[in-house]
Amino acid sequence: MRTKHTFSTLFLVQSSKAINSEAPLYARITVNGKRIDISLKRKIPLHLWDSAKKKARGNSREARQINQYLAQVQTQLFQCYQDLKFKGELITAKLIKEIYLGEDENSKTLQNILEYHTSKTENTFASGTVRNFGVTERYIKKFLNKHLNTTDVYLNKLDYKFICDFENFLHSYWPKGHPKAMGNNTIMKHIQRLRKMVTLAFHLEWIDKDPFVRWKPTYEKTDRPYLTENELSNIESYQFSIERLERVKDLFVFSCYTGIAYIDLMNLTKNNILKGIDGNDWIFTNRQKTKSSVKVPLLEKAQYLINKYQDHPMCQITETLFPNITNEKVNFYLKEIANAVGLKKNLTFHMARHTFATTVTLSNGVPIETVSKLLGHSKIASTQIYARVIERKVSDDMQKLKEQLLKAKSNSDKVNHKL
């Protein structure tokens, strides 16, 4: 095997491509007699170019800047050559060009990591999570196309500016069919998904540095809507003459008394009802979203709804506890339900989970640690986002404090009276 190489670089201009007396600059690499040209994406006035010395002539500011740039390019090209030589790899002019431009076979692109992430997670993530990543990927591709006028970029070209530009793009983008532009928190979610994919590339050693190292998400605090005790009671007691609305109402109420999410509720069967530690019926299941186990004792109202549908024809076919219905239809019918009972809130199925956490459990004195277990959260912090201590609970706690302070004052007065 040949171990010695001849290597040289020189610079030239393409005068045939000159426009307004300015011609593009090129670097020519020659290795073992074979050469290749690299466009430097820079132009020089023809009168400044010294074709004999292969550099800008004179001592003007422009000439000095051009020559300084050419010296940097020459140093970088020589370093690419030296790196290949040090590694004992085959050295060619084409390979040196690819390395200099960041286009060698070991350079991965953003599209590469998007595809790898999809293949890695499509069978492990919940369908909703996979769908959300798909939406983010489509926004990334739109950004590349509209903002950078390209379909792909090398991962080693990603930097803090790329992230900021993507964020600005999302802020200005109005999704087709949406009533308004994306909110700040939605944008942060998309960038966090991009971050997860780029971090995966970093761990795979496809890139040498993490471009997100200085980026911090900025979430706006939002209220998690839930139903008050009165609102929940109004929905429970309302009798719908339309069977589909009555059925959706029952599904919603069941979630209010169990905290079970829509997708997990649709998958419940008789096999999920087992005797708990207290000898009563519990629901044992796993959250599809996080794969975490959930064990929920059945409250009387939840048990009543299970009994109500045990002989339903649709349940007999699917062998599920409740008739199946799509999430889109559930949320559509909940709007009709809200109108019927005079509820002004934007009623969604996920609101049932918030209602369970606040109105049904926390406001009735259930400790947040217990609520966290019932919701299938791995961290208390997650529960604190979903659930809140409502005003009545605050009032009850403050009333207890007042009584304790009055009792303490009374005891103190008695002691002083005796003295």
Sequence and secondary structure as in RCSB ss.txt:
>XXXX:A:sequence
MRTKHTFSTLFLVQSSKAINSEAPLYARITVNGKRIDISLKRKIPLHLWDSAKKKARGNSREARQINQYLAQVQT
QLFQCYQDLKFKGELITAKLIKEIYLGEDENSKTLQNILEYHTSKTENTFASGTVRNFGVTERYIKKFLNKHLNT
TDVYLNKLDYKFICDFENFLHSYWPKGHPKAMGNNTIMKHIQRLRKMVTLAFHLEWIDKDPFVRWKPTYEKTDRP
YLTENELSNIESYQFSIERLERVKDLFVFSCYTGIAYIDLMNLTKNNILKGIDGNDWIFTNRQKTKSSVKVPLLE
KAQYLINKYQDHPMCQITETLFPNITNEKVNFYLKEIANAVGLKKNLTFHMARHTFATTVTLSNGVPIETVSKLL
GHSKIASTQIYARVIERKVSDDMQKLKEQLLKAKSNSDKVNHKL
>XXXX:A:secstr
      EEEEEEE GGG BTTEEEEEEEEEETTEEEEEEEEEEEEGGGEETTTTEE SSSHHHHHHHHHHHHHHH
HHHHHHHHHHHHT    HHHHHHHHHT STT  BHHHHHHHHHHHHTTTS HHHHHHHHHHHHHHHHHHHHHSSS
S  BGGG  HHHHHHHHHHHHH   TT SS   HHHHHHHHHHHHHHHHHHHHTTSSSS TTTT           
   HHHHHHHHH   SSHHHHHHHHHHHHHHTT   HHHHHT  GGGEEE TTSSEEEEEE TTT  EEEEE  H
HHHHHHHHTTT HHHHHH SSS    HHHHHHHHHHHHHHHT  S   THHHHHHIIIIIIGGGT  HHHHHHHH
T SSHHHHHHH    HHHHHHHHHHHHHHHHHHHHHHHHHHHH 
